[in-house]
Amino acid sequence: MPSVTLSEKRNLLAKIELFSDFSAEQLEALARVARTKALARRAELFHKGDDGGEVYVVASGKLKALTTSAGGDDVVFTILGPGEVVGEISLVLRRPATATVTATHATTVMHLPGDKFLDVVRDHTDLLAELYELAVARDTETMSILAAEAESADGLLL
């Protein structure tokens, strides 16, 4: 993948709704810590149970988040596209990844290391609150899907 300039990273980040209230200086600071990462189709971004603590923003392509049911089946619970964030559950709730995230197409993400990301956004309480709400909602959704899968499987037992 060709090298992405600081200006290109800043422009990508400026298009993301999550950072819409950032000043030019704040976007520049975020772009300085951001790293681009290219994923081939079916490449894994991170695996369920990984320590995490990092945020990724989809720049192009698509990612799918999946987990494994009690019966061992893969359960896809969301598809993420450009501008969407993933990894927030591990970062905000400080726990291992609740899902395995893989690319469904050739995908580029902006990788924001957790500690550096938090240093830049510390003064954006609205953003931190939004990330927290997103993390809790996605975590609850994941647990609900797994509970429904387990309940469905229990109904099949004789």
Secondary structure as GFF3:
##gff-version 3
##sequence-region A 1 158
A	DSSP	alpha_helix	6	14	.	.	.	ID=ss1
A	DSSP	three_ten_helix	17	19	.	.	.	ID=ss2
A	DSSP	alpha_helix	24	33	.	.	.	ID=ss3
A	DSSP	beta_strand	35	39	.	.	.	ID=ss4
A	DSSP	beta_strand	44	46	.	.	.	ID=ss5
A	DSSP	beta_strand	54	60	.	.	.	ID=ss6
A	DSSP	beta_strand	63	68	.	.	.	ID=ss7
A	DSSP	beta_strand	74	80	.	.	.	ID=ss8
A	DSSP	beta_strand	85	86	.	.	.	ID=ss9
A	DSSP	alpha_helix	88	93	.	.	.	ID=ss10
A	DSSP	beta_strand	100	103	.	.	.	ID=ss11
A	DSSP	beta_strand	107	113	.	.	.	ID=ss12
A	DSSP	alpha_helix	114	121	.	.	.	ID=ss13
A	DSSP	alpha_helix	125	156	.	.	.	ID=ss14
###
